[in-house]
Amino acid sequence: MRQHRFDKDIPFTEAEYMRRLNLTRAAMDAKGIEVLLVTDPSNMAWLTGYDGWSFYVHQGVLVFHDRDPSWWGRNQDTNGALRTVWMGDERVMGYEDTYVQNPEKHPMEDLVLRLKGMGFEAPRLGVEMENYYFSAKAYLALKEAAPGIELIDATALVNWQRGIKSAEEITFMRRAAKISEKIVDMLLEKVEPGVAKNEVVAQIQHDAIMGADGHWGDYAAIVPLLPSGSDAAAPHLTWDGRPFNKGEATFFEISGCYRRYHAPFCRTIFLGEPPEIFRAAENALVEGLEAGLEVARAGNRACDIAQALAAPLERAGIERGARCGYPIGLSYPPDWGERTVSLRAEDETVLQPGMTFHFMPGLWMSDWGMEITESILITENGAAECFCDRPRKMFVKT
């Protein structure tokens, strides 16, 4: 019987968390991992429900084969863990604050002591080496504190288990999509020449957090991106206080978010009469999107989507070297992708029902840019389902 001091609003059923844990344990077994240290906050939340803005310090979830996972982190963050993880209170462990940002000692020294106390003197420990949240210093501190430890690269081990979404997860993504639609509808109304960008972003954030259809909105893993004119050649610029101008296109890359689940959605707005180059690009891009959606079927491959997109773009003389999509779902900053499959010509991953992607073929040319995208669900039968339902085009406001 798991003991809890607090009433909890756990996002998913116990059966759902057991499903995730069983997938992870099987992947651990395949790699010979005795204990897995998960430091990616998205993976931590997926496995345990933990939800807090504490990923700027060292923290993690320990996954075992024979017992419930343990949450480990800074002492002051144990209160957040006690309120958000599904495990019993005894599975929450905190290290003292003297370990925080102290060059004389490292939190991984505390983790090694915890493992030894559980009987793991020198385990085969899986760690997410290629990860925003696991540092070179953490790796060295682990090796120094436990010389006999064997560190196994478990990069994306949990991420790959997240690829096929449960019905519960898809429900959350549908709620996020309704928020994305609400934001795009607002943009079509509010974006005008002379309106300051920061004012529009303030409305984006307002609508995102107010939510839609009776469901509140969470913060997205990426802030709104909205470069205009020649700046739209750069895909990851944010905003400033300058106004929108007539004669310029602006793409808006946004996502609604519900309980950490995302449904990214991008549309382009041109203020004024667009030049022919924009019309030609729009036609080719929409044709490519629709071709890609048609082949985004269970049993086909990730590369089939990329190739279907590429054909009309090539006929229009448009070259793009970037991938055109990635898996989405639960995520924390700085990225709403799952960092596994890539929709590109070289990726032969077979598509399966329940996979979800941001089909994202942005065009970033030398002095202009355009984004028209869809978040999609691979279905049991037939072509992919789009989470959002808004016209697939460049919007023009003359």
Order of alpha helices (4+ residues) and beta strands (2+ residues): alpha-beta-alpha-beta-beta-alpha-beta-alpha-beta-alpha-beta-alpha-alpha-alpha-beta-beta-alpha-alpha-beta-beta-beta-beta-beta-beta-beta
